[in-house]
């Protein structure tokens, strides 16, 4: 028994799969002020739709809704089934606080309480 699928049927299945992934995903990638939906994300890369997203390269920001997840340096990996896959050369997690440039002891006081003398 063979599992031959006509090309037209395979293209329709790929298009339906990509549309389903696009609707379910909150993830998006930002480059040059433009946002594009991310279809899938894994540990060392992500994929986007080849028809709606231009060729990406260099530094991009990865978002989950409005929250920035990471800043990434990417390289194109492969195209398959209507998806373009990218791999991370570097991925730095985003933080809501600026990094400290000094050591802060874990038992350091949080604030100063002045005593009132009456």
PyMOL commands that set and color helices and strands:
alter all, ss='L'
color gray80, all
select helices_A, chain A and resi 7-24
alter helices_A, ss='H'
color red, helices_A
select strands_A, chain A and resi 27-31+34-37+40-42+45-49+58-64+67-80+83-93
alter strands_A, ss='S'
color yellow, strands_A
deselect
rebuild
show_as cartoon
